Amino acid sequence: MKTLFFLLFPLLLSAQSYRIEGNIANIPDGEIYLMEIESYSLLDTAKVTDSHFVFEGKFLDGPQSVALYYGKPFCPFLAENSKIFLEGDLQNPDNVKVIGSAVQKDNEAFEAIFKQINEKYTGIFQAEQNRQVQSPAITPEAQYEDEDKLIAIQGEYMDKIKEALADFMRKNPTSNCLGYLAHSYYKDEADYAKKEYLWNLIPQGKKQETYAIRFKDNIDEAKSWLQQPAANFAMKTPEGKTVSLADYKGKYVFVDFWASWCKPCRQENPKIVQAYEKFHPKGLEILGVSLDRDAISWQNAIRNDNLTWTQISDLKMWESEAVRIYRFQYIPFNLLIDPNGVVIAKNLRGKQLAAFLEDLF
């Protein structure tokens, strides 16, 4: 039995570590790096000799989304604790073959499903855009309806991705890339309840892996502002007056983060104007917070879009204090805050915003 144990021990050890061996033609002798793609952090270094190199080590927190780096990143793939072989040519970096990574195979399998969904809905979206160009809406109401159609297509697209992910996760419960897939393909969904649905499909034993943790952090962040006191910040109006969020204590305030250069924001502005005209007399306030850098462009957009409520900005774009505090990664982004200063909703748009305010007032 001792002999058998010692024979098995190297096999067990190899299954818990990685060996990534590459033969990449036309790569000069020197150092090559293994990088984690999302954080752009260095994971390992190897020496290239006669186009050959070997990375050896251990991933402690599950599979990693990596790329080779030699002057610039190339050959992205999912790596795990196994023997992996890379074959290709540096002059054709997009066609490097990855052999031996089970998580990469699973990733490619879902990527094929995703491409079908993406191609279908890209076609639907473009067809609707073309229709609207050829038959432009004349009245504001018709313009809103056209915008709602595009938003509905985007929503249906995200729902199809969720359904495809859920189906893949149910059919492949032992796959080591489930956390990565959920995080990679669905982290930008605004509805945290839909993301929680996918989180619950990740097996318990895989929820402590890198991308499962990041996906859960993403969900927790999406939920974190709801029913919590809104963090205060202060910026200046175009006239130079300092206004803070705390100035609105005791009132319902819709905080709209936008910018003059953001096309979706500008498309959303007419609906916010409509909401303001209807609900401001009933007690709704709006505070516009711009991620502009150019003051003239900001002021022109305020005037052209007829934004009559208070507007503030620190003119720092994505380095804005508001981004640092609320950690949002896209605009338009918004929060609805009650008279006690508590966030009661976020990312309300179009008809959803109108319906929520109708119930509130």
KAWO-V756422 format. One record per residue. N is the residue number from 1. SS is DSSP state (a for helix, b for strand, c for the rest). PHI is phi in whole degrees, -180 to 180 (* if undefined). Layout:
# KAWO-V756422
N|SS|PHI, N|SS|PHI
This chain:
# KAWO-V756422
1|c|*, 2|a|-63, 3|a|-62, 4|a|-64, 5|a|-61, 6|a|-70, 7|a|-71, 8|a|-78, 9|a|-57, 10|a|-62, 11|a|-67, 12|a|-64, 13|a|-65, 14|a|-66, 15|a|-72, 16|c|-104, 17|c|-141, 18|b|-114, 19|b|-136, 20|b|-109, 21|b|-108, 22|b|-124, 23|b|-127, 24|b|-116, 25|b|-62, 26|c|66, 27|c|-101, 28|c|-66, 29|c|-61, 30|b|152, 31|b|-102, 32|b|-125, 33|b|-119, 34|b|-108, 35|b|-114, 36|b|-81, 37|c|-66, 38|c|-67, 39|c|-92, 40|c|56, 41|b|-99, 42|b|-80, 43|b|-103, 44|b|-162, 45|b|-133, 46|b|-139, 47|b|-98, 48|b|-94, 49|b|-132, 50|c|53, 51|c|72, 52|b|-114, 53|b|-155, 54|b|-141, 55|b|-102, 56|b|-137, 57|b|176, 58|c|-146, 59|c|-88, 60|c|-84, 61|c|-123, 62|c|84, 63|c|-58, 64|b|-129, 65|b|-85, 66|b|-127, 67|b|-149, 68|b|-79, 69|b|-131, 70|c|-141, 71|c|84, 72|c|-160, 73|b|-68, 74|b|-158, 75|b|55, 76|b|-72, 77|b|-162, 78|b|-93, 79|b|-113, 80|c|-143, 81|c|-77, 82|c|-163, 83|b|-88, 84|b|-127, 85|b|-119, 86|b|-119, 87|b|-134, 88|b|172, 89|b|-138, 90|a|-63, 91|a|-77, 92|a|-137, 93|a|-65, 94|a|-74, 95|a|-114, 96|c|-69, 97|b|-85, 98|b|-113, 99|b|-122, 100|c|103, 101|c|-99, 102|a|-65, 103|a|-68, 104|a|-66, 105|a|-63, 106|a|-64, 107|a|-62, 108|a|-66, 109|a|-64, 110|a|-74, 111|a|-59, 112|a|-65, 113|a|-65, 114|a|-61, 115|a|-61, 116|a|-64, 117|a|-64, 118|a|-63, 119|a|-64, 120|a|-62, 121|a|-79, 122|a|-63, 123|a|-63, 124|a|-62, 125|a|-64, 126|a|-65, 127|a|-63, 128|a|-68, 129|a|-61, 130|a|-63, 131|a|-61, 132|a|-70, 133|a|-69, 134|a|-73, 135|c|-128, 136|c|-63, 137|c|-69, 138|c|-98, 139|c|-89, 140|a|-57, 141|a|-62, 142|a|-67, 143|a|-64, 144|a|-62, 145|a|-63, 146|a|-63, 147|a|-64, 148|a|-64, 149|a|-64, 150|a|-67, 151|a|-64, 152|a|-65, 153|a|-64, 154|a|-62, 155|a|-65, 156|a|-65, 157|a|-60, 158|a|-66, 159|a|-66, 160|a|-66, 161|a|-64, 162|a|-61, 163|a|-63, 164|a|-67, 165|a|-62, 166|a|-61, 167|a|-64, 168|a|-65, 169|a|-68, 170|a|-68, 171|a|-80, 172|c|-130, 173|c|-65, 174|c|-93, 175|c|-63, 176|c|-89, 177|c|-110, 178|a|-65, 179|a|-63, 180|a|-63, 181|a|-62, 182|a|-61, 183|a|-67, 184|a|-70, 185|a|-98, 186|a|-134, 187|c|-68, 188|c|-87, 189|c|-65, 190|c|-75, 191|c|-83, 192|a|-66, 193|a|-65, 194|a|-68, 195|a|-71, 196|a|-63, 197|a|-59, 198|a|-72, 199|a|-57, 200|c|-70, 201|c|-89, 202|c|-78, 203|c|-55, 204|a|-54, 205|a|-70, 206|a|-111, 207|c|-80, 208|c|-102, 209|c|-83, 210|a|-48, 211|a|-80, 212|a|-65, 213|a|-64, 214|a|-65, 215|a|-66, 216|a|-66, 217|a|-60, 218|a|-63, 219|a|-65, 220|a|-62, 221|a|-67, 222|a|-63, 223|a|-87, 224|a|-62, 225|c|-84, 226|c|-72, 227|c|60, 228|c|-121, 229|b|-60, 230|c|-74, 231|c|-69, 232|c|-82, 233|c|-155, 234|b|-138, 235|b|-145, 236|b|-107, 237|c|-78, 238|c|-58, 239|c|-85, 240|c|96, 241|c|-83, 242|b|-82, 243|b|-127, 244|b|-117, 245|a|-63, 246|a|-63, 247|a|-63, 248|a|-98, 249|c|-58, 250|c|97, 251|c|-132, 252|b|-78, 253|b|-132, 254|b|-98, 255|b|-99, 256|b|-109, 257|b|-94, 258|b|-153, 259|c|-162, 260|c|-65, 261|c|-86, 262|c|-93, 263|a|-61, 264|a|-60, 265|a|-65, 266|a|-66, 267|a|-70, 268|a|-80, 269|a|-56, 270|a|-59, 271|a|-72, 272|a|-69, 273|a|-59, 274|a|-62, 275|a|-64, 276|a|-65, 277|a|-64, 278|a|-83, 279|a|-107, 280|a|-61, 281|a|-62, 282|a|-94, 283|c|124, 284|b|-83, 285|b|-110, 286|b|-127, 287|b|-122, 288|b|-89, 289|b|-123, 290|b|-95, 291|c|-101, 292|c|-78, 293|c|-116, 294|c|-94, 295|a|-65, 296|a|-66, 297|a|-61, 298|a|-61, 299|a|-66, 300|a|-65, 301|a|-67, 302|a|-58, 303|a|-70, 304|a|-68, 305|c|-92, 306|c|60, 307|c|-90, 308|c|-91, 309|c|-88, 310|b|-65, 311|b|-122, 312|b|-135, 313|b|-167, 314|c|-105, 315|c|54, 316|c|-120, 317|a|50, 318|a|-76, 319|a|-95, 320|c|-61, 321|a|-60, 322|a|-64, 323|a|-66, 324|a|-62, 325|a|-75, 326|a|-99, 327|c|56, 328|c|-82, 329|c|-115, 330|c|-156, 331|c|-133, 332|c|-70, 333|b|-139, 334|b|-149, 335|b|-132, 336|b|-111, 337|b|-119, 338|c|-86, 339|c|-60, 340|c|-87, 341|c|83, 342|b|-102, 343|b|-73, 344|b|-112, 345|b|-163, 346|b|-145, 347|c|54, 348|c|-85, 349|c|-137, 350|a|54, 351|a|-64, 352|a|-64, 353|a|-63, 354|a|-61, 355|a|-66, 356|a|-64, 357|a|-68, 358|a|-62, 359|a|-69, 360|a|-74, 361|c|-110
